[in-house]
Amino acid sequence: MKLQQFELERFQSEWEHRVEYNLSESGVEPLRIKDLLDTQELRDRFQDLQLGYSQTNGTIPLREAISYHYHGTTSDQILATSGGAEANFVTTWWLRRENPERNELVFMMPNYMQIGGIWTNLGGKVIPFKLKMDGSKWVPDIKGLKAVVSKKTAAIAICTPNNPTGKILSNEDLRAIVDIANEHEVWIVSDEIYRGAELQDSKAPSMHKLYDRALITSSLSKAYGLPGLRIGWIVCPTPRVALELWTYSDYTTICPAKMSDWLATFALQPDIQAAIEKRTRKVIRGNWAIMEKWIASHSNLMTVVPPEAAAICFIKLKDGINSLDFVLRVRDEKKVLISPGEHFNMPGFIRIGFGSDKEYLEPALQRISELLETY
Ligand SMILES: Cc1ncc(COP(=O)(O)O)c(C=O)c1O
C-alpha cells in the first residue's frame, strides 16, 4: 500500500520559505531565545550546558515542569517528545499495536490530519466524527459519534481547541464523548496543543482527569510560540502507560534535544508560562480584530464562524469558488501562503493563520484582497 501523504505539512514545507508572506502557520509569532533568557545569568547558564544526549523520556525537571500543569499527575505519567508530532505518532502507533482486534479509529473532522493519516498508513480504518457548521457555531455531532463507536473502535481522537476551526469543546461535550468511549472501553486521544491560546479569558476544558483511558498530547509549539524547540508531551493516566509509550519512543527520536529540554523546562516554570500565555492571548486577540474586519470587508465572498482559540480561522468561501484553485492563485500570483480546505477534507474552505506581527499580517491580507477583487 502506498503511504498516504500528509498533504497539509508537505504543502507548507514546500512553499513556506518560497513565498513573501506565510499565513499558513497556526501558532503565534515565535519567541526568540533572548526573549526567554532575559538576564546575563540565565544566558550564562544556558551557554554552560553540556551537549550530551538528554534523558530519553525527557529529563526529570522537564517532566516535573509539564506535570505541574496537569494537576494531580506526577512526572512518571509524562512522556516528553520531540514536538506534538512525535507525541501523536507514538500514541497512534501504540494504540494500533496494542489493540490488534480493534481496527477502527473514530476521528474528529475537520482536524489536523496527522493521527488519522498514521492510522490509515498502519492499515487501520478511519471513521469520521463530525464537527458540523451550524449557522454561527461549530457543533460536535455527538449522536453521530454514538452511532459509530463500537467494540471495533480502538480510540476516539479529538482535537480541542480544534485545528482548523478554533472550536473549543465544552465540558459537557467532553463528558458526552467520555460516556460513549467508556461504554465500549475505548481510548480517547485528546490533542490539546492549542490550549492556552484562547480568545476568552478562561482556559479551554481539558480531557485531563475526565477519563482513565485518556491520553493528552500537546507541545510548546502553539500556545507558547516555541515551535522551534520541538518539545511536546503525552500525559498518561498511569505511570505504566507512560512506560509502555516510552518503549515506542525509543524507536523514534531517542530523546528530545538537550538544549530544547533545558529551555522548555525554563519556559514551563509557572510565572514564565503565565507570561508567555498572556503574550499569546494578546497577539491572538489583537490580530483577530484585524482578521474579523478583513473578513467582514469581503462578506460577499466569505463567511466565518469566529474561532474561540488558536491563531487560525477557517473561512467558508462563496459557493462556486474552488478553494484549492484560490489558494494556488494566492500563492502564485500574490506570493502569500494559506491552506486549502482540501487539506482538511473540507473543500470550499480556506484556513488563514493570523498569529504573525500586525505589520506582516496586514499587507499579506491586502494582497489576498487584491485577488478577491477579481472574483
Ligand atoms: C493539532 C496539532 N497537533 C500537533 C501538531 C504538531 O505540533 P508540533 O509542531 O509540536 O510537532 C500541530 C501542528 O500544526 C497541530 O496543529
PDBQT file of the ligand as one rigid body, heavy atoms in Angstrom, charges set to zero:
ROOT
HETATM    1  C1  LIG A 401      -3.448  19.887  16.251  1.00  0.00    +0.000 C 
HETATM    2  C2  LIG A 401      -1.969  19.765  16.066  1.00  0.00    +0.000 A 
HETATM    3  N1  LIG A 401      -1.320  18.776  16.685  1.00  0.00    +0.000 NA
HETATM    4  C3  LIG A 401       0.014  18.604  16.533  1.00  0.00    +0.000 A 
HETATM    5  C4  LIG A 401       0.739  19.458  15.733  1.00  0.00    +0.000 A 
HETATM    6  C5  LIG A 401       2.224  19.265  15.622  1.00  0.00    +0.000 C 
HETATM    7  O1  LIG A 401       2.826  20.116  16.522  1.00  0.00    +0.000 OA
HETATM    8  P1  LIG A 401       4.396  20.224  16.777  1.00  0.00    +0.000 P 
HETATM    9  O2  LIG A 401       4.885  21.367  15.952  1.00  0.00    +0.000 OA
HETATM   10  O3  LIG A 401       4.536  20.487  18.235  1.00  0.00    +0.000 OA
HETATM   11  O4  LIG A 401       5.020  18.939  16.382  1.00  0.00    +0.000 OA
HETATM   12  C6  LIG A 401       0.093  20.506  15.056  1.00  0.00    +0.000 A 
HETATM   13  C7  LIG A 401       0.854  21.414  14.170  1.00  0.00    +0.000 C 
HETATM   14  O5  LIG A 401       0.316  22.213  13.456  1.00  0.00    +0.000 OA
HETATM   15  C8  LIG A 401      -1.292  20.664  15.238  1.00  0.00    +0.000 A 
HETATM   16  O6  LIG A 401      -1.967  21.643  14.637  1.00  0.00    +0.000 OA
ENDROOT
TORSDOF 0
